[in-house]
Amino acid sequence: MRLSVFWTLMNDEFEAGYATSLARDHTVLTLGGRTVDEALEAGIPAREVWDAICDEMDVPAERRFGKEPERLRRRP
């Protein structure tokens, strides 16, 4: 997952202001007690970070591809 896609998903799910705050301040146990920002800076893949924050925040499976999932999927 590209970082730009990650941030699109974060902003879609949590709204831009809260997504930024969540990424900066909320620690996620499954990311080694890191925040989203720290995990990304440590080189943890964006997909792994996205899955971890979705699990942590109880994001339903049907919303994990964002508001417009067809826009984010890779084309052949």
PDB file of N, CA, C, O and CB in Angstrom:
ATOM      1  N   MET A   1       0.848  -1.168   0.000  1.00  0.00           N
ATOM      2  CA  MET A   1       0.000   0.000   0.000  1.00  0.00           C
ATOM      3  C   MET A   1       0.895   1.232   0.000  1.00  0.00           C
ATOM      4  O   MET A   1       1.838   1.331   0.785  1.00  0.00           O
ATOM      5  CB  MET A   1      -0.966  -0.003   1.218  1.00  0.00           C
ATOM      6  N   ARG A   2       0.589   2.155  -0.881  1.00  0.00           N
ATOM      7  CA  ARG A   2       1.311   3.423  -0.911  1.00  0.00           C
ATOM      8  C   ARG A   2       0.915   4.273   0.288  1.00  0.00           C
ATOM      9  O   ARG A   2      -0.193   4.156   0.810  1.00  0.00           O
ATOM     10  CB  ARG A   2       1.034   4.181  -2.225  1.00  0.00           C
ATOM     11  N   LEU A   3       1.817   5.110   0.706  1.00  0.00           N
ATOM     12  CA  LEU A   3       1.552   6.004   1.829  1.00  0.00           C
ATOM     13  C   LEU A   3       0.399   6.954   1.508  1.00  0.00           C
ATOM     14  O   LEU A   3      -0.399   7.274   2.389  1.00  0.00           O
ATOM     15  CB  LEU A   3       2.814   6.803   2.185  1.00  0.00           C
ATOM     16  N   SER A   4       0.305   7.403   0.267  1.00  0.00           N
ATOM     17  CA  SER A   4      -0.803   8.290  -0.108  1.00  0.00           C
ATOM     18  C   SER A   4      -2.149   7.580   0.032  1.00  0.00           C
ATOM     19  O   SER A   4      -3.133   8.198   0.439  1.00  0.00           O
ATOM     20  CB  SER A   4      -0.622   8.794  -1.550  1.00  0.00           C
ATOM     21  N   VAL A   5      -2.202   6.301  -0.300  1.00  0.00           N
ATOM     22  CA  VAL A   5      -3.431   5.521  -0.127  1.00  0.00           C
ATOM     23  C   VAL A   5      -3.736   5.370   1.362  1.00  0.00           C
ATOM     24  O   VAL A   5      -4.885   5.498   1.785  1.00  0.00           O
ATOM     25  CB  VAL A   5      -3.304   4.124  -0.804  1.00  0.00           C
ATOM     26  N   PHE A   6      -2.707   5.099   2.145  1.00  0.00           N
ATOM     27  CA  PHE A   6      -2.881   4.987   3.591  1.00  0.00           C
ATOM     28  C   PHE A   6      -3.547   6.239   4.151  1.00  0.00           C
ATOM     29  O   PHE A   6      -4.518   6.143   4.902  1.00  0.00           O
ATOM     30  CB  PHE A   6      -1.527   4.752   4.280  1.00  0.00           C
ATOM     31  N   TRP A   7      -3.034   7.405   3.790  1.00  0.00           N
ATOM     32  CA  TRP A   7      -3.587   8.655   4.327  1.00  0.00           C
ATOM     33  C   TRP A   7      -4.976   8.951   3.790  1.00  0.00           C
ATOM     34  O   TRP A   7      -5.788   9.557   4.489  1.00  0.00           O
ATOM     35  CB  TRP A   7      -2.666   9.814   4.006  1.00  0.00           C
ATOM     36  N   THR A   8      -5.261   8.539   2.577  1.00  0.00           N
ATOM     37  CA  THR A   8      -6.622   8.668   2.052  1.00  0.00           C
ATOM     38  C   THR A   8      -7.573   7.838   2.890  1.00  0.00           C
ATOM     39  O   THR A   8      -8.653   8.304   3.252  1.00  0.00           O
ATOM     40  CB  THR A   8      -6.690   8.235   0.571  1.00  0.00           C
ATOM     41  N   LEU A   9      -7.181   6.615   3.200  1.00  0.00           N
ATOM     42  CA  LEU A   9      -8.018   5.743   4.027  1.00  0.00           C
ATOM     43  C   LEU A   9      -8.183   6.306   5.433  1.00  0.00           C
ATOM     44  O   LEU A   9      -9.288   6.301   5.976  1.00  0.00           O
ATOM     45  CB  LEU A   9      -7.419   4.336   4.095  1.00  0.00           C
ATOM     46  N   MET A  10      -7.101   6.788   6.023  1.00  0.00           N
ATOM     47  CA  MET A  10      -7.180   7.387   7.363  1.00  0.00           C
ATOM     48  C   MET A  10      -8.158   8.559   7.373  1.00  0.00           C
ATOM     49  O   MET A  10      -9.013   8.659   8.252  1.00  0.00           O
ATOM     50  CB  MET A  10      -5.785   7.856   7.833  1.00  0.00           C
ATOM     51  N   ASN A  11      -8.022   9.439   6.392  1.00  0.00           N
ATOM     52  CA  ASN A  11      -8.884  10.617   6.331  1.00  0.00           C
ATOM     53  C   ASN A  11     -10.325  10.261   6.028  1.00  0.00           C
ATOM     54  O   ASN A  11     -11.242  10.891   6.556  1.00  0.00           O
ATOM     55  CB  ASN A  11      -8.374  11.581   5.293  1.00  0.00           C
ATOM     56  N   ASP A  12     -10.542   9.259   5.184  1.00  0.00           N
ATOM     57  CA  ASP A  12     -11.902   8.798   4.888  1.00  0.00           C
ATOM     58  C   ASP A  12     -12.574   8.235   6.135  1.00  0.00           C
ATOM     59  O   ASP A  12     -13.739   8.523   6.409  1.00  0.00           O
ATOM     60  CB  ASP A  12     -11.879   7.738   3.781  1.00  0.00           C
ATOM     61  N   GLU A  13     -11.839   7.442   6.875  1.00  0.00           N
ATOM     62  CA  GLU A  13     -12.431   6.751   8.022  1.00  0.00           C
ATOM     63  C   GLU A  13     -12.556   7.652   9.245  1.00  0.00           C
ATOM     64  O   GLU A  13     -13.573   7.610   9.939  1.00  0.00           O
ATOM     65  CB  GLU A  13     -11.605   5.532   8.374  1.00  0.00           C
ATOM     66  N   PHE A  14     -11.546   8.459   9.518  1.00  0.00           N
ATOM     67  CA  PHE A  14     -11.512   9.191  10.778  1.00  0.00           C
ATOM     68  C   PHE A  14     -11.658  10.706  10.635  1.00  0.00           C
ATOM     69  O   PHE A  14     -11.664  11.424  11.636  1.00  0.00           O
ATOM     70  CB  PHE A  14     -10.239   8.892  11.479  1.00  0.00           C
ATOM     71  N   GLU A  15     -11.775  11.194   9.407  1.00  0.00           N
ATOM     72  CA  GLU A  15     -11.796  12.634   9.111  1.00  0.00           C
ATOM     73  C   GLU A  15     -10.397  13.206   9.321  1.00  0.00           C
ATOM     74  O   GLU A  15      -9.655  12.754  10.193  1.00  0.00           O
ATOM     75  CB  GLU A  15     -12.841  13.383  10.009  1.00  0.00           C
ATOM     76  N   ALA A  16     -10.055  14.183   8.531  1.00  0.00           N
ATOM     77  CA  ALA A  16      -8.671  14.664   8.450  1.00  0.00           C
ATOM     78  C   ALA A  16      -8.088  15.107   9.797  1.00  0.00           C
ATOM     79  O   ALA A  16      -6.991  14.679  10.158  1.00  0.00           O
ATOM     80  CB  ALA A  16      -8.599  15.813   7.483  1.00  0.00           C
ATOM     81  N   GLY A  17      -8.780  15.930  10.524  1.00  0.00           N
ATOM     82  CA  GLY A  17      -8.243  16.431  11.794  1.00  0.00           C
ATOM     83  C   GLY A  17      -8.022  15.336  12.814  1.00  0.00           C
ATOM     84  O   GLY A  17      -6.981  15.290  13.469  1.00  0.00           O
ATOM     85  N   TYR A  18      -8.997  14.454  12.950  1.00  0.00           N
ATOM     86  CA  TYR A  18      -8.868  13.373  13.924  1.00  0.00           C
ATOM     87  C   TYR A  18      -7.844  12.346  13.459  1.00  0.00           C
ATOM     88  O   TYR A  18      -7.118  11.786  14.280  1.00  0.00           O
ATOM     89  CB  TYR A  18     -10.224  12.699  14.161  1.00  0.00           C
ATOM     90  N   ALA A  19      -7.775  12.089  12.156  1.00  0.00           N
ATOM     91  CA  ALA A  19      -6.797  11.124  11.635  1.00  0.00           C
ATOM     92  C   ALA A  19      -5.378  11.564  11.977  1.00  0.00           C
ATOM     93  O   ALA A  19      -4.547  10.746  12.372  1.00  0.00           O
ATOM     94  CB  ALA A  19      -6.950  10.963  10.106  1.00  0.00           C
ATOM     95  N   THR A  20      -5.107  12.841  11.825  1.00  0.00           N
ATOM     96  CA  THR A  20      -3.782  13.384  12.150  1.00  0.00           C
ATOM     97  C   THR A  20      -3.476  13.234  13.630  1.00  0.00           C
ATOM     98  O   THR A  20      -2.384  12.812  14.012  1.00  0.00           O
ATOM     99  CB  THR A  20      -3.692  14.859  11.746  1.00  0.00           C
ATOM    100  N   SER A  21      -4.449  13.582  14.458  1.00  0.00           N
ATOM    101  CA  SER A  21      -4.283  13.461  15.908  1.00  0.00           C
ATOM    102  C   SER A  21      -4.119  12.010  16.331  1.00  0.00           C
ATOM    103  O   SER A  21      -3.261  11.693  17.155  1.00  0.00           O
ATOM    104  CB  SER A  21      -5.473  14.079  16.632  1.00  0.00           C
ATOM    105  N   LEU A  22      -4.934  11.133  15.774  1.00  0.00           N
ATOM    106  CA  LEU A  22      -4.873   9.705  16.075  1.00  0.00           C
ATOM    107  C   LEU A  22      -3.500   9.146  15.705  1.00  0.00           C
ATOM    108  O   LEU A  22      -2.904   8.390  16.473  1.00  0.00           O
ATOM    109  CB  LEU A  22      -5.986   8.943  15.323  1.00  0.00           C
ATOM    110  N   ALA A  23      -3.010   9.514  14.545  1.00  0.00           N
ATOM    111  CA  ALA A  23      -1.708   9.024  14.078  1.00  0.00           C
ATOM    112  C   ALA A  23      -0.572   9.519  14.963  1.00  0.00           C
ATOM    113  O   ALA A  23       0.408   8.806  15.180  1.00  0.00           O
ATOM    114  CB  ALA A  23      -1.465   9.459  12.635  1.00  0.00           C
ATOM    115  N   ARG A  24      -0.701  10.710  15.460  1.00  0.00           N
ATOM    116  CA  ARG A  24       0.352  11.315  16.274  1.00  0.00           C
ATOM    117  C   ARG A  24       0.330  10.855  17.723  1.00  0.00           C
ATOM    118  O   ARG A  24       1.385  10.685  18.334  1.00  0.00           O
ATOM    119  CB  ARG A  24       0.233  12.806  16.226  1.00  0.00           C
ATOM    120  N   ASP A  25      -0.876  10.650  18.287  1.00  0.00           N
ATOM    121  CA  ASP A  25      -1.007  10.488  19.737  1.00  0.00           C
ATOM    122  C   ASP A  25      -1.397   9.099  20.242  1.00  0.00           C
ATOM    123  O   ASP A  25      -1.067   8.749  21.376  1.00  0.00           O
ATOM    124  CB  ASP A  25      -1.996  11.438  20.218  1.00  0.00           C
ATOM    125  N   HIS A  26      -2.079   8.313  19.441  1.00  0.00           N
ATOM    126  CA  HIS A  26      -2.620   7.043  19.923  1.00  0.00           C
ATOM    127  C   HIS A  26      -1.604   5.916  19.732  1.00  0.00           C
ATOM    128  O   HIS A  26      -1.176   5.652  18.608  1.00  0.00           O
ATOM    129  CB  HIS A  26      -3.935   6.705  19.193  1.00  0.00           C
ATOM    130  N   THR A  27      -1.222   5.259  20.811  1.00  0.00           N
ATOM    131  CA  THR A  27      -0.303   4.123  20.690  1.00  0.00           C
ATOM    132  C   THR A  27      -1.086   2.846  20.436  1.00  0.00           C
ATOM    133  O   THR A  27      -2.178   2.644  20.967  1.00  0.00           O
ATOM    134  CB  THR A  27       0.566   3.978  21.961  1.00  0.00           C
ATOM    135  N   VAL A  28      -0.505   2.000  19.620  1.00  0.00           N
ATOM    136  CA  VAL A  28      -1.142   0.743  19.219  1.00  0.00           C
ATOM    137  C   VAL A  28      -0.245  -0.406  19.685  1.00  0.00           C
ATOM    138  O   VAL A  28       0.899  -0.531  19.249  1.00  0.00           O
ATOM    139  CB  VAL A  28      -1.377   0.687  17.656  1.00  0.00           C
ATOM    140  N   LEU A  29      -0.777  -1.230  20.566  1.00  0.00           N
ATOM    141  CA  LEU A  29      -0.010  -2.321  21.150  1.00  0.00           C
ATOM    142  C   LEU A  29       0.582  -3.239  20.085  1.00  0.00           C
ATOM    143  O   LEU A  29       1.742  -3.637  20.188  1.00  0.00           O
ATOM    144  CB  LEU A  29      -0.884  -3.123  22.093  1.00  0.00           C
ATOM    145  N   THR A  30      -0.204  -3.579  19.064  1.00  0.00           N
ATOM    146  CA  THR A  30       0.276  -4.508  18.036  1.00  0.00           C
ATOM    147  C   THR A  30       1.340  -3.896  17.129  1.00  0.00           C
ATOM    148  O   THR A  30       1.944  -4.591  16.312  1.00  0.00           O
ATOM    149  CB  THR A  30      -0.884  -4.983  17.194  1.00  0.00           C
ATOM    150  N   LEU A  31       1.563  -2.596  17.277  1.00  0.00           N
ATOM    151  CA  LEU A  31       2.665  -1.949  16.554  1.00  0.00           C
ATOM    152  C   LEU A  31       3.847  -1.715  17.488  1.00  0.00           C
ATOM    153  O   LEU A  31       4.673  -0.830  17.265  1.00  0.00           O
ATOM    154  CB  LEU A  31       2.200  -0.610  15.935  1.00  0.00           C
ATOM    155  N   GLY A  32       3.906  -2.518  18.525  1.00  0.00           N
ATOM    156  CA  GLY A  32       5.002  -2.407  19.486  1.00  0.00           C
ATOM    157  C   GLY A  32       4.863  -1.213  20.411  1.00  0.00           C
ATOM    158  O   GLY A  32       5.859  -0.683  20.904  1.00  0.00           O
ATOM    159  N   GLY A  33       3.628  -0.788  20.647  1.00  0.00           N
ATOM    160  CA  GLY A  33       3.399   0.365  21.499  1.00  0.00           C
ATOM    161  C   GLY A  33       3.736   1.679  20.829  1.00  0.00           C
ATOM    162  O   GLY A  33       3.869   2.707  21.494  1.00  0.00           O
ATOM    163  N   ARG A  34       3.874   1.651  19.520  1.00  0.00           N
ATOM    164  CA  ARG A  34       4.181   2.861  18.756  1.00  0.00           C
ATOM    165  C   ARG A  34       2.891   3.554  18.332  1.00  0.00           C
ATOM    166  O   ARG A  34       1.821   2.946  18.296  1.00  0.00           O
ATOM    167  CB  ARG A  34       5.043   2.523  17.516  1.00  0.00           C
ATOM    168  N   THR A  35       3.016   4.829  18.015  1.00  0.00           N
ATOM    169  CA  THR A  35       1.928   5.522  17.349  1.00  0.00           C
ATOM    170  C   THR A  35       1.982   5.155  15.867  1.00  0.00           C
ATOM    171  O   THR A  35       2.948   4.549  15.404  1.00  0.00           O
ATOM    172  CB  THR A  35       2.021   7.076  17.561  1.00  0.00           C
ATOM    173  N   VAL A  36       0.956   5.522  15.142  1.00  0.00           N
ATOM    174  CA  VAL A  36       0.941   5.303  13.688  1.00  0.00           C
ATOM    175  C   VAL A  36       2.143   6.007  13.056  1.00  0.00           C
ATOM    176  O   VAL A  36       2.865   5.412  12.256  1.00  0.00           O
ATOM    177  CB  VAL A  36      -0.394   5.821  13.057  1.00  0.00           C
ATOM    178  N   ASP A  37       2.352   7.259  13.414  1.00  0.00           N
ATOM    179  CA  ASP A  37       3.484   8.008  12.850  1.00  0.00           C
ATOM    180  C   ASP A  37       4.816   7.331  13.147  1.00  0.00           C
ATOM    181  O   ASP A  37       5.667   7.212  12.265  1.00  0.00           O
ATOM    182  CB  ASP A  37       3.500   9.432  13.398  1.00  0.00           C
ATOM    183  N   GLU A  38       4.996   6.886  14.389  1.00  0.00           N
ATOM    184  CA  GLU A  38       6.242   6.215  14.763  1.00  0.00           C
ATOM    185  C   GLU A  38       6.414   4.902  14.011  1.00  0.00           C
ATOM    186  O   GLU A  38       7.520   4.564  13.589  1.00  0.00           O
ATOM    187  CB  GLU A  38       6.276   5.960  16.269  1.00  0.00           C
ATOM    188  N   ALA A  39       5.326   4.164  13.845  1.00  0.00           N
ATOM    189  CA  ALA A  39       5.396   2.885  13.127  1.00  0.00           C
ATOM    190  C   ALA A  39       5.797   3.097  11.673  1.00  0.00           C
ATOM    191  O   ALA A  39       6.640   2.372  11.146  1.00  0.00           O
ATOM    192  CB  ALA A  39       4.047   2.153  13.198  1.00  0.00           C
ATOM    193  N   LEU A  40       5.197   4.082  11.029  1.00  0.00           N
ATOM    194  CA  LEU A  40       5.549   4.369   9.637  1.00  0.00           C
ATOM    195  C   LEU A  40       6.999   4.820   9.531  1.00  0.00           C
ATOM    196  O   LEU A  40       7.716   4.405   8.621  1.00  0.00           O
ATOM    197  CB  LEU A  40       4.617   5.444   9.054  1.00  0.00           C
ATOM    198  N   GLU A  41       7.433   5.670  10.459  1.00  0.00           N
ATOM    199  CA  GLU A  41       8.827   6.135  10.456  1.00  0.00           C
ATOM    200  C   GLU A  41       9.798   4.989  10.708  1.00  0.00           C
ATOM    201  O   GLU A  41      10.928   5.019  10.222  1.00  0.00           O
ATOM    202  CB  GLU A  41       9.027   7.225  11.510  1.00  0.00           C
ATOM    203  N   ALA A  42       9.371   3.980  11.464  1.00  0.00           N
ATOM    204  CA  ALA A  42      10.226   2.828  11.760  1.00  0.00           C
ATOM    205  C   ALA A  42      10.280   1.849  10.591  1.00  0.00           C
ATOM    206  O   ALA A  42      11.010   0.860  10.639  1.00  0.00           O
ATOM    207  CB  ALA A  42       9.728   2.111  13.012  1.00  0.00           C
ATOM    208  N   GLY A  43       9.510   2.124   9.545  1.00  0.00           N
ATOM    209  CA  GLY A  43       9.547   1.268   8.363  1.00  0.00           C
ATOM    210  C   GLY A  43       8.522   0.151   8.343  1.00  0.00           C
ATOM    211  O   GLY A  43       8.578  -0.724   7.479  1.00  0.00           O
ATOM    212  N   ILE A  44       7.599   0.167   9.271  1.00  0.00           N
ATOM    213  CA  ILE A  44       6.522  -0.835   9.235  1.00  0.00           C
ATOM    214  C   ILE A  44       5.652  -0.524   8.024  1.00  0.00           C
ATOM    215  O   ILE A  44       5.248   0.624   7.836  1.00  0.00           O
ATOM    216  CB  ILE A  44       5.668  -0.831  10.573  1.00  0.00           C
ATOM    217  N   PRO A  45       5.358  -1.521   7.203  1.00  0.00           N
ATOM    218  CA  PRO A  45       4.584  -1.269   5.986  1.00  0.00           C
ATOM    219  C   PRO A  45       3.227  -0.623   6.279  1.00  0.00           C
ATOM    220  O   PRO A  45       2.560  -0.957   7.258  1.00  0.00           O
ATOM    221  CB  PRO A  45       4.377  -2.569   5.229  1.00  0.00           C
ATOM    222  N   ALA A  46       2.843   0.299   5.414  1.00  0.00           N
ATOM    223  CA  ALA A  46       1.590   1.037   5.586  1.00  0.00           C
ATOM    224  C   ALA A  46       0.389   0.095   5.696  1.00  0.00           C
ATOM    225  O   ALA A  46      -0.526   0.368   6.473  1.00  0.00           O
ATOM    226  CB  ALA A  46       1.385   2.005   4.418  1.00  0.00           C
ATOM    227  N   ARG A  47       0.370  -0.993   4.949  1.00  0.00           N
ATOM    228  CA  ARG A  47      -0.743  -1.954   5.024  1.00  0.00           C
ATOM    229  C   ARG A  47      -0.843  -2.537   6.429  1.00  0.00           C
ATOM    230  O   ARG A  47      -1.937  -2.656   6.981  1.00  0.00           O
ATOM    231  CB  ARG A  47      -0.560  -3.092   3.985  1.00  0.00           C
ATOM    232  N   GLU A  48       0.286  -2.894   6.998  1.00  0.00           N
ATOM    233  CA  GLU A  48       0.309  -3.458   8.349  1.00  0.00           C
ATOM    234  C   GLU A  48      -0.172  -2.432   9.386  1.00  0.00           C
ATOM    235  O   GLU A  48      -0.913  -2.767  10.310  1.00  0.00           O
ATOM    236  CB  GLU A  48       1.731  -3.940   8.702  1.00  0.00           C
ATOM    237  N   VAL A  49       0.256  -1.195   9.215  1.00  0.00           N
ATOM    238  CA  VAL A  49      -0.167  -0.125  10.124  1.00  0.00           C
ATOM    239  C   VAL A  49      -1.664   0.113   9.974  1.00  0.00           C
ATOM    240  O   VAL A  49      -2.371   0.262  10.970  1.00  0.00           O
ATOM    241  CB  VAL A  49       0.622   1.184   9.847  1.00  0.00           C
ATOM    242  N   TRP A  50      -2.150   0.148   8.738  1.00  0.00           N
ATOM    243  CA  TRP A  50      -3.583   0.354   8.497  1.00  0.00           C
ATOM    244  C   TRP A  50      -4.399  -0.773   9.133  1.00  0.00           C
ATOM    245  O   TRP A  50      -5.399  -0.511   9.802  1.00  0.00           O
ATOM    246  CB  TRP A  50      -3.873   0.434   6.978  1.00  0.00           C
ATOM    247  N   ASP A  51      -3.989  -1.996   8.933  1.00  0.00           N
ATOM    248  CA  ASP A  51      -4.718  -3.127   9.530  1.00  0.00           C
ATOM    249  C   ASP A  51      -4.713  -3.033  11.054  1.00  0.00           C
ATOM    250  O   ASP A  51      -5.721  -3.326  11.697  1.00  0.00           O
ATOM    251  CB  ASP A  51      -4.097  -4.469   9.083  1.00  0.00           C
ATOM    252  N   ALA A  52      -3.591  -2.627  11.630  1.00  0.00           N
ATOM    253  CA  ALA A  52      -3.489  -2.528  13.090  1.00  0.00           C
ATOM    254  C   ALA A  52      -4.406  -1.440  13.639  1.00  0.00           C
ATOM    255  O   ALA A  52      -5.083  -1.653  14.645  1.00  0.00           O
ATOM    256  CB  ALA A  52      -2.041  -2.248  13.504  1.00  0.00           C
ATOM    257  N   ILE A  53      -4.435  -0.280  12.991  1.00  0.00           N
ATOM    258  CA  ILE A  53      -5.284   0.799  13.494  1.00  0.00           C
ATOM    259  C   ILE A  53      -6.757   0.459  13.287  1.00  0.00           C
ATOM    260  O   ILE A  53      -7.600   0.830  14.104  1.00  0.00           O
ATOM    261  CB  ILE A  53      -4.938   2.129  12.796  1.00  0.00           C
ATOM    262  N   CYS A  54      -7.069  -0.237  12.210  1.00  0.00           N
ATOM    263  CA  CYS A  54      -8.452  -0.680  11.988  1.00  0.00           C
ATOM    264  C   CYS A  54      -8.883  -1.661  13.074  1.00  0.00           C
ATOM    265  O   CYS A  54      -9.994  -1.565  13.595  1.00  0.00           O
ATOM    266  CB  CYS A  54      -8.599  -1.332  10.596  1.00  0.00           C
ATOM    267  N   ASP A  55      -8.015  -2.593  13.411  1.00  0.00           N
ATOM    268  CA  ASP A  55      -8.323  -3.541  14.487  1.00  0.00           C
ATOM    269  C   ASP A  55      -8.501  -2.810  15.811  1.00  0.00           C
ATOM    270  O   ASP A  55      -9.447  -3.067  16.555  1.00  0.00           O
ATOM    271  CB  ASP A  55      -7.213  -4.600  14.612  1.00  0.00           C
ATOM    272  N   GLU A  56      -7.584  -1.904  16.091  1.00  0.00           N
ATOM    273  CA  GLU A  56      -7.606  -1.157  17.343  1.00  0.00           C
ATOM    274  C   GLU A  56      -8.875  -0.312  17.490  1.00  0.00           C
ATOM    275  O   GLU A  56      -9.440  -0.207  18.578  1.00  0.00           O
ATOM    276  CB  GLU A  56      -6.381  -0.265  17.433  1.00  0.00           C
ATOM    277  N   MET A  57      -9.314   0.286  16.380  1.00  0.00           N
ATOM    278  CA  MET A  57     -10.459   1.197  16.422  1.00  0.00           C
ATOM    279  C   MET A  57     -11.762   0.520  15.987  1.00  0.00           C
ATOM    280  O   MET A  57     -12.776   1.190  15.791  1.00  0.00           O
ATOM    281  CB  MET A  57     -10.190   2.403  15.537  1.00  0.00           C
ATOM    282  N   ASP A  58     -11.733  -0.800  15.838  1.00  0.00           N
ATOM    283  CA  ASP A  58     -12.926  -1.576  15.473  1.00  0.00           C
ATOM    284  C   ASP A  58     -13.582  -1.104  14.178  1.00  0.00           C
ATOM    285  O   ASP A  58     -14.804  -0.984  14.097  1.00  0.00           O
ATOM    286  CB  ASP A  58     -13.935  -1.510  16.591  1.00  0.00           C
ATOM    287  N   VAL A  59     -12.758  -0.839  13.173  1.00  0.00           N
ATOM    288  CA  VAL A  59     -13.282  -0.466  11.859  1.00  0.00           C
ATOM    289  C   VAL A  59     -13.816  -1.734  11.197  1.00  0.00           C
ATOM    290  O   VAL A  59     -13.075  -2.706  11.048  1.00  0.00           O
ATOM    291  CB  VAL A  59     -12.176   0.226  10.968  1.00  0.00           C
ATOM    292  N   PRO A  60     -15.087  -1.741  10.798  1.00  0.00           N
ATOM    293  CA  PRO A  60     -15.660  -2.932  10.176  1.00  0.00           C
ATOM    294  C   PRO A  60     -14.961  -3.280   8.849  1.00  0.00           C
ATOM    295  O   PRO A  60     -14.472  -2.400   8.140  1.00  0.00           O
ATOM    296  CB  PRO A  60     -17.158  -2.725   9.940  1.00  0.00           C
ATOM    297  N   ALA A  61     -14.929  -4.544   8.544  1.00  0.00           N
ATOM    298  CA  ALA A  61     -14.251  -5.030   7.333  1.00  0.00           C
ATOM    299  C   ALA A  61     -14.743  -4.319   6.078  1.00  0.00           C
ATOM    300  O   ALA A  61     -13.954  -4.030   5.179  1.00  0.00           O
ATOM    301  CB  ALA A  61     -14.456  -6.534   7.182  1.00  0.00           C
ATOM    302  N   GLU A  62     -16.031  -4.038   6.013  1.00  0.00           N
ATOM    303  CA  GLU A  62     -16.584  -3.419   4.796  1.00  0.00           C
ATOM    304  C   GLU A  62     -16.129  -1.971   4.600  1.00  0.00           C
ATOM    305  O   GLU A  62     -16.330  -1.409   3.524  1.00  0.00           O
ATOM    306  CB  GLU A  62     -18.100  -3.465   4.843  1.00  0.00           C
ATOM    307  N   ARG A  63     -15.527  -1.365   5.608  1.00  0.00           N
ATOM    308  CA  ARG A  63     -15.043   0.017   5.464  1.00  0.00           C
ATOM    309  C   ARG A  63     -13.523   0.099   5.356  1.00  0.00           C
ATOM    310  O   ARG A  63     -12.977   1.200   5.284  1.00  0.00           O
ATOM    311  CB  ARG A  63     -15.510   0.854   6.641  1.00  0.00           C
ATOM    312  N   ARG A  64     -12.847  -1.009   5.344  1.00  0.00           N
ATOM    313  CA  ARG A  64     -11.381  -0.970   5.339  1.00  0.00           C
ATOM    314  C   ARG A  64     -10.766  -0.613   3.995  1.00  0.00           C
ATOM    315  O   ARG A  64      -9.558  -0.399   3.896  1.00  0.00           O
ATOM    316  CB  ARG A  64     -10.851  -2.289   5.772  1.00  0.00           C
ATOM    317  N   PHE A  65     -11.597  -0.549   2.961  1.00  0.00           N
ATOM    318  CA  PHE A  65     -11.113  -0.094   1.658  1.00  0.00           C
ATOM    319  C   PHE A  65     -11.542   1.332   1.370  1.00  0.00           C
ATOM    320  O   PHE A  65     -11.364   1.814   0.251  1.00  0.00           O
ATOM    321  CB  PHE A  65     -11.612  -1.013   0.558  1.00  0.00           C
ATOM    322  N   GLY A  66     -12.104   2.018   2.359  1.00  0.00           N
ATOM    323  CA  GLY A  66     -12.448   3.425   2.213  1.00  0.00           C
ATOM    324  C   GLY A  66     -13.803   3.654   1.602  1.00  0.00           C
ATOM    325  O   GLY A  66     -14.573   2.723   1.365  1.00  0.00           O
ATOM    326  N   LYS A  67     -14.077   4.923   1.350  1.00  0.00           N
ATOM    327  CA  LYS A  67     -15.370   5.342   0.824  1.00  0.00           C
ATOM    328  C   LYS A  67     -15.546   5.002  -0.641  1.00  0.00           C
ATOM    329  O   LYS A  67     -16.664   4.772  -1.102  1.00  0.00           O
ATOM    330  CB  LYS A  67     -15.548   6.815   1.018  1.00  0.00           C
ATOM    331  N   GLU A  68     -14.441   4.970  -1.376  1.00  0.00           N
ATOM    332  CA  GLU A  68     -14.485   4.660  -2.803  1.00  0.00           C
ATOM    333  C   GLU A  68     -13.453   3.568  -3.105  1.00  0.00           C
ATOM    334  O   GLU A  68     -12.403   3.843  -3.686  1.00  0.00           O
ATOM    335  CB  GLU A  68     -14.214   5.941  -3.664  1.00  0.00           C
ATOM    336  N   PRO A  69     -13.760   2.327  -2.707  1.00  0.00           N
ATOM    337  CA  PRO A  69     -12.738   1.272  -2.818  1.00  0.00           C
ATOM    338  C   PRO A  69     -12.232   1.029  -4.230  1.00  0.00           C
ATOM    339  O   PRO A  69     -11.063   0.685  -4.407  1.00  0.00           O
ATOM    340  CB  PRO A  69     -13.282  -0.005  -2.283  1.00  0.00           C
ATOM    341  N   GLU A  70     -13.066   1.196  -5.225  1.00  0.00           N
ATOM    342  CA  GLU A  70     -12.612   0.936  -6.594  1.00  0.00           C
ATOM    343  C   GLU A  70     -11.530   1.922  -7.024  1.00  0.00           C
ATOM    344  O   GLU A  70     -10.718   1.606  -7.893  1.00  0.00           O
ATOM    345  CB  GLU A  70     -13.790   1.004  -7.564  1.00  0.00           C
ATOM    346  N   ARG A  71     -11.510   3.100  -6.431  1.00  0.00           N
ATOM    347  CA  ARG A  71     -10.502   4.115  -6.762  1.00  0.00           C
ATOM    348  C   ARG A  71      -9.137   3.724  -6.207  1.00  0.00           C
ATOM    349  O   ARG A  71      -8.108   4.116  -6.757  1.00  0.00           O
ATOM    350  CB  ARG A  71     -10.921   5.491  -6.214  1.00  0.00           C
ATOM    351  N   LEU A  72      -9.123   2.951  -5.116  1.00  0.00           N
ATOM    352  CA  LEU A  72      -7.876   2.633  -4.444  1.00  0.00           C
ATOM    353  C   LEU A  72      -7.262   1.312  -4.866  1.00  0.00           C
ATOM    354  O   LEU A  72      -6.087   1.064  -4.595  1.00  0.00           O
ATOM    355  CB  LEU A  72      -8.095   2.619  -2.987  1.00  0.00           C
ATOM    356  N   ARG A  73      -8.019   0.475  -5.513  1.00  0.00           N
ATOM    357  CA  ARG A  73      -7.487  -0.827  -5.905  1.00  0.00           C
ATOM    358  C   ARG A  73      -6.599  -0.689  -7.122  1.00  0.00           C
ATOM    359  O   ARG A  73      -6.824   0.167  -7.978  1.00  0.00           O
ATOM    360  CB  ARG A  73      -8.620  -1.815  -6.187  1.00  0.00           C
ATOM    361  N   ARG A  74      -5.614  -1.518  -7.190  1.00  0.00           N
ATOM    362  CA  ARG A  74      -4.701  -1.479  -8.323  1.00  0.00           C
ATOM    363  C   ARG A  74      -5.392  -1.969  -9.577  1.00  0.00           C
ATOM    364  O   ARG A  74      -6.221  -2.879  -9.551  1.00  0.00           O
ATOM    365  CB  ARG A  74      -3.457  -2.315  -8.044  1.00  0.00           C
ATOM    366  N   ARG A  75      -5.027  -1.346 -10.656  1.00  0.00           N
ATOM    367  CA  ARG A  75      -5.560  -1.782 -11.943  1.00  0.00           C
ATOM    368  C   ARG A  75      -4.585  -2.748 -12.569  1.00  0.00           C
ATOM    369  O   ARG A  75      -3.377  -2.639 -12.360  1.00  0.00           O
ATOM    370  CB  ARG A  75      -5.824  -0.583 -12.882  1.00  0.00           C
ATOM    371  N   PRO A  76      -5.100  -3.704 -13.344  1.00  0.00           N
ATOM    372  CA  PRO A  76      -4.203  -4.687 -13.973  1.00  0.00           C
ATOM    373  C   PRO A  76      -3.241  -4.070 -14.966  1.00  0.00           C
ATOM    374  O   PRO A  76      -2.434  -4.779 -15.566  1.00  0.00           O
ATOM    375  CB  PRO A  76      -5.009  -5.745 -14.667  1.00  0.00           C
TER     376      PRO A  76
END
